[in-house]
Amino acid sequence: MKKSEELSRRTFIKQSTLASTALILPVTNIAKMFLPNEVSNTDELHVSIFSKQLQFLDYKGMSEAAKNMGFDGLDLTIRPKGHVLPERVQEDLPKATEAMKSFGLQPKLFSTAVNDANNYTHKTVLETASQLGYQNYRTAWFKYKPVKDILNTVELAAKRLKGLSKLNKKLNITGGYQNHSGNYFGSGIWDLHSTLEKLPVNQMGSQYDIMHATVEGGKNWEVGFMLIKDYINTIVLKDFIWAKKNGKWAVQYMPLGEGMVDFTRFFSLLKEHKIQVPVSIHVEYDLGGAEHGKVPTIKHNEVFKRIKKDLDFARHAYKETQ
């Protein structure tokens, strides 16, 4: 064998090994292999705005507002009552995407009600988004019935996420399951981890929500973070306090940095473990109704001002955190 042929053969084997290894390595390890400088040396976040808060605007309006506020993109709602309705995804998602691109916003994130790879509408949503260049989506949740069927819910979630993972591979797209607090699969992290550890991380991972992790974990949220950290592919930022409403304690959403979430510690852990993934800001506190996807009762500029305050906090706090 000629020397040049041997070198070519070795190069091919090395590249093939790296590619196959990437299918099973956790996200953070993949990043270390292929993007060491981009991941470890940046003090910038790639931040999108959850489009639910801009749903009172059309596609052009939401894109212009997101750009003017300084966001890198939109976490587009493609779900019932969302910015794009699932049954109209083939007609409307290209329009929304074109509007985003016209303002320099690249299609990356979207949030769905998708939970079944065998459902025609769910498949169509993912196929259409993939064709248009979207990379990460949030799945729907699975809910526990506290009195019964707890383990059945775990089995159902594992089965459905496995099915979506296989579909994601075909479509070259990645799913993320959000750890929503309450009686939801994934809220305690342990159940979600037991499913994700059996799936390729470039097909299905964790959309890690630090607020919901704090609601469920209190001072112990770091344990869950350390367990799930290698599977995190997107991050949600929001804040809260506990407040008494009608005699009962409940979560009250707050502007970032004004609640109970320890962003300094969270951001330091992201940097320590070189987790550099897309971020979605959810502004769930008072926006005059826009926080619920409704037409706001306050001036649009005031809505934008409050949202931008959260963006500025996130970027500054992340940059300043060691």
Secondary structure, 3 states (H helix, E strand, C coil): CCHHHHHHHHHHHHHHHHHHHHCCCCHHHHHHHHCHHHHHCCCCCCEEEEHHHHCCCCHHHHHHHHHHHCCCEEEEEECCCCCECHHHHHHHHHHHHHHHHHCCCCCCEEEECCCCCCCHHHHHHHHHHHHCCCCEEECCCCECECCECHHHHHHHHHHHHHHHHHHHHHHCCEEEEECCCCCECCCCCHHHHHHHCCCCCCCEEEEEEHHHHHHHHHHHHHHHHHHHHHHEEEEEECEEEEEEECCEEEEEEECCCCCCCCHHHHHHHHHHCCCCCCEEECCCCCCCCHHHCCCCCCCHHHHHHHHHHHHHHHHHHHHHCC
